[in-house]
Amino acid sequence: MKNKKFMVLLVISISVVIAAPELALPTTIIGPAIGPVPYAQQDWPVFIGYSAGTNKGFDYTDYSGGDEGTFTSPTYSGPVLTNLTNLVGFTPLIAIDINQNKSNDDDKKYQINSLDVYINQGDPTQGDVATYQYIGMLSLLNTGNGKSDYVIPGIDLTSATSLYFVLDFGNNSGTVGDNNDGKENFFLVNSNAPPIPEPATMFLLGSGLLGLAGYGRKKFFKK
């Protein structure tokens, strides 16, 4: 009798486990955005952007509209994802190039309502939960130079078999197009790659090298 009761309880327990819905992993919040950190967009693959050229051979979602809204990148998987991680590594930075020529404080504040990263997920409209999410206000006056203004660290693609991004983008004045000097680019960068030195940095470096050269020459002639 005891064995029979045990078997009944075992069958019920197995049924509950099988019927239990699969729980999605909680979303990891990434950020804050760090800037200014200049990377040349032409050297790295855009996933949502505008006029990205050959884009290192990767597809991207063309952001050619003026109004704020939601934009979804292509899904990267299989050999394409392998090629992507070979280029940007497994812990890439998300780089953002802002193009903004308005001086009004309200106009130059860009609101990223959300930037969601989906790893090994399907369709977000079917209830999938983002693996990573960034939410934040980016304020910068920049006429556009093809370089990133901010980078967002924190994503890990080590276990990725598929990858895509969903961007909900606007600003606090309601639209993007009227306040732009161009379109924004969102791209991935290898976190081990050094940023491009800015002209001021190059000038200081050059001045320092010249100073060292002059100092060495002076010591040489003193001998």
LUMLUM-949537 format. One record per residue (C-alpha): x, y, z; residue in three letters. Coordinates in steps of 0.001 Angstrom, whole numbers. Example, Ala and Ser with C-alpha at 12.3 -4.5 7.8 and 13.67 -1.06 7.14 Angstrom:
SITE|c1|c2|c3|aa
SITE|12300|-4500|7800|ALA
SITE|13670|-1060|7140|SER
END
This chain:
SITE|c1|c2|c3|aa
SITE|0|0|0|MET
SITE|2839|2355|924|LYS
SITE|4596|1585|-2371|ASN
SITE|1410|2345|-4283|LYS
SITE|1047|5737|-2574|LYS
SITE|4705|6491|-3288|PHE
SITE|4243|5704|-7000|MET
SITE|1160|7946|-7193|VAL
SITE|3065|10844|-5596|LEU
SITE|6033|10263|-7925|LEU
SITE|3801|10372|-11021|VAL
SITE|2143|13591|-9785|ILE
SITE|5540|15200|-9104|SER
SITE|6853|14313|-12577|ILE
SITE|3670|15685|-14162|SER
SITE|4053|18994|-12316|VAL
SITE|7689|19332|-13419|VAL
SITE|6832|18601|-17037|ILE
SITE|3885|20989|-17028|ALA
SITE|5796|23822|-15347|ALA
SITE|6518|26699|-17773|PRO
SITE|10128|27469|-18640|GLU
SITE|11232|30534|-16723|LEU
SITE|13175|33156|-18677|ALA
SITE|16405|34401|-17187|LEU
SITE|16109|37901|-15705|PRO
SITE|17350|40839|-17751|THR
SITE|20775|42206|-16804|THR
SITE|20947|46011|-16787|ILE
SITE|24092|47321|-18471|ILE
SITE|25749|50723|-18401|GLY
SITE|26271|53487|-17699|PRO
SITE|27368|54814|-21069|ALA
SITE|30954|56090|-21065|ILE
SITE|32009|59027|-23184|GLY
SITE|33491|60522|-25111|PRO
SITE|35198|57383|-26449|VAL
SITE|35972|57692|-30180|PRO
SITE|35972|54615|-32403|TYR
SITE|35727|54955|-36192|ALA
SITE|32402|53553|-37354|GLN
SITE|33880|52432|-40680|GLN
SITE|36154|49987|-38818|ASP
SITE|33327|48176|-37019|TRP
SITE|29950|46581|-37852|PRO
SITE|26791|48656|-37413|VAL
SITE|23681|46764|-36276|PHE
SITE|21291|49747|-36450|ILE
SITE|22344|52874|-38286|GLY
SITE|22509|54869|-41466|TYR
SITE|24755|54749|-44512|SER
SITE|27173|52242|-43031|ALA
SITE|28775|51354|-46377|GLY
SITE|29919|47753|-46777|THR
SITE|29686|47372|-42970|ASN
SITE|32397|44696|-42886|LYS
SITE|30039|42393|-44772|GLY
SITE|27336|42305|-42065|PHE
SITE|23672|43176|-42510|ASP
SITE|22220|46017|-40479|TYR
SITE|18903|47796|-40029|THR
SITE|18911|51062|-41929|ASP
SITE|17741|53908|-39712|TYR
SITE|16616|56304|-42410|SER
SITE|13489|57716|-40782|GLY
SITE|13292|60972|-38865|GLY
SITE|10825|60148|-36119|ASP
SITE|11553|58353|-32909|GLU
SITE|10487|54733|-32782|GLY
SITE|11517|51125|-32362|THR
SITE|14097|49503|-34616|PHE
SITE|15115|45833|-34674|THR
SITE|18482|44669|-35994|SER
SITE|18943|41562|-38160|PRO
SITE|19397|38308|-36261|THR
SITE|22985|37075|-36321|TYR
SITE|23492|33322|-35993|SER
SITE|25508|30416|-37392|GLY
SITE|28607|31316|-39438|PRO
SITE|27589|34992|-39479|VAL
SITE|27646|35156|-35684|LEU
SITE|30974|33304|-35664|THR
SITE|32445|35875|-38063|ASN
SITE|31000|38672|-35941|LEU
SITE|32548|37431|-32690|THR
SITE|35838|36800|-34490|ASN
SITE|35847|40521|-35262|LEU
SITE|34400|42101|-32113|VAL
SITE|35201|39405|-29543|GLY
SITE|32893|37879|-26953|PHE
SITE|32654|40972|-24737|THR
SITE|32200|43799|-27253|PRO
SITE|31340|47391|-26492|LEU
SITE|28158|48892|-27902|ILE
SITE|29305|52133|-29548|ALA
SITE|26996|55064|-30318|ILE
SITE|27720|57839|-32811|ASP
SITE|25438|60826|-32165|ILE
SITE|24959|63525|-34815|ASN
SITE|23530|66666|-33244|GLN
SITE|23855|70329|-34199|ASN
SITE|21318|72046|-31959|LYS
SITE|22548|74052|-28992|SER
SITE|19246|74045|-27096|ASN
SITE|19591|71982|-23920|ASP
SITE|16349|70093|-24544|ASP
SITE|17181|69315|-28164|ASP
SITE|20602|67884|-27446|LYS
SITE|19378|65325|-24908|LYS
SITE|18826|62001|-26633|TYR
SITE|16684|59514|-24784|GLN
SITE|17378|55844|-25333|ILE
SITE|14115|54509|-23964|ASN
SITE|15654|51047|-24156|SER
SITE|18389|49206|-26018|LEU
SITE|17711|45495|-25603|ASP
SITE|20145|42704|-26437|VAL
SITE|18574|39312|-27146|TYR
SITE|20893|36290|-26931|ILE
SITE|19554|32826|-27795|ASN
SITE|16020|34270|-27888|GLN
SITE|13250|34299|-30480|GLY
SITE|10630|36984|-31092|ASP
SITE|10183|39604|-28321|PRO
SITE|6516|39937|-29335|THR
SITE|6079|36332|-28181|GLN
SITE|7176|37109|-24654|GLY
SITE|10929|36620|-24874|ASP
SITE|12884|38585|-22308|VAL
SITE|15950|40619|-23237|ALA
SITE|19269|39251|-21978|THR
SITE|20698|42745|-21480|TYR
SITE|19102|46185|-21397|GLN
SITE|20376|49760|-21383|TYR
SITE|18190|52773|-20565|ILE
SITE|19590|56274|-20379|GLY
SITE|19789|59877|-21482|MET
SITE|22712|60875|-23696|LEU
SITE|23509|64594|-23902|SER
SITE|26081|65716|-26420|LEU
SITE|26532|68435|-29030|LEU
SITE|28241|66839|-32010|ASN
SITE|28006|67622|-35700|THR
SITE|28933|64085|-36673|GLY
SITE|32429|62872|-37465|ASN
SITE|31921|59149|-38115|GLY
SITE|33201|58270|-34642|LYS
SITE|31472|56971|-31558|SER
SITE|30651|59410|-28777|ASP
SITE|29674|56846|-26152|TYR
SITE|30324|53180|-25469|VAL
SITE|28279|50825|-23304|ILE
SITE|30124|47861|-21751|PRO
SITE|28645|44780|-20155|GLY
SITE|27446|42238|-22737|ILE
SITE|28855|38707|-22997|ASP
SITE|28439|36646|-26174|LEU
SITE|30373|33602|-24983|THR
SITE|27349|31288|-25049|SER
SITE|25508|33025|-27897|ALA
SITE|24046|30990|-30750|THR
SITE|21865|33867|-31941|SER
SITE|21944|37607|-31369|LEU
SITE|19821|40624|-32201|TYR
SITE|19098|44110|-30831|PHE
SITE|15920|46142|-30332|VAL
SITE|16306|49911|-30013|LEU
SITE|13567|52225|-28733|ASP
SITE|14999|55615|-29533|PHE
SITE|13907|59223|-29207|GLY
SITE|14577|62384|-27240|ASN
SITE|12736|64435|-24731|ASN
SITE|11336|66822|-27333|SER
SITE|9505|63954|-29014|GLY
SITE|11280|63620|-32367|THR
SITE|14770|62948|-33611|VAL
SITE|14815|64090|-37231|GLY
SITE|14327|67826|-36645|ASP
SITE|17202|67971|-34193|ASN
SITE|19838|66077|-36136|ASN
SITE|22880|66929|-38156|ASP
SITE|22661|63379|-39486|GLY
SITE|21603|59947|-38375|LYS
SITE|22854|57971|-35420|GLU
SITE|24876|54759|-35686|ASN
SITE|24879|51914|-33197|PHE
SITE|27724|49451|-33702|PHE
SITE|29883|46841|-31967|LEU
SITE|33554|47341|-31118|VAL
SITE|36147|44912|-29802|ASN
SITE|36754|45919|-26188|SER
SITE|40483|45211|-26610|ASN
SITE|40836|47734|-29445|ALA
SITE|42197|51152|-28415|PRO
SITE|40065|54238|-29194|PRO
SITE|41228|56683|-31842|ILE
SITE|43331|59476|-30292|PRO
SITE|41637|62857|-30601|GLU
SITE|43561|65722|-32311|PRO
SITE|44226|67411|-28951|ALA
SITE|45686|64197|-27589|THR
SITE|47846|63790|-30690|MET
SITE|49047|67400|-30305|PHE
SITE|50000|66836|-26666|LEU
SITE|51710|63569|-27541|LEU
SITE|53608|65230|-30383|GLY
SITE|54611|68133|-28149|SER
SITE|55845|65714|-25510|GLY
SITE|57924|63775|-28007|LEU
SITE|59436|66968|-29391|LEU
SITE|60215|68107|-25858|GLY
SITE|61948|64822|-25087|LEU
SITE|63904|65032|-28332|ALA
SITE|64993|68599|-27514|GLY
SITE|65996|67620|-23999|TYR
SITE|68077|64691|-25305|GLY
SITE|69766|66905|-27915|ARG
SITE|70613|69494|-25254|LYS
SITE|72195|66857|-23015|LYS
SITE|74156|65473|-25975|PHE
SITE|75724|68843|-26836|PHE
SITE|76536|69502|-23188|LYS
SITE|78781|66454|-23254|LYS
END
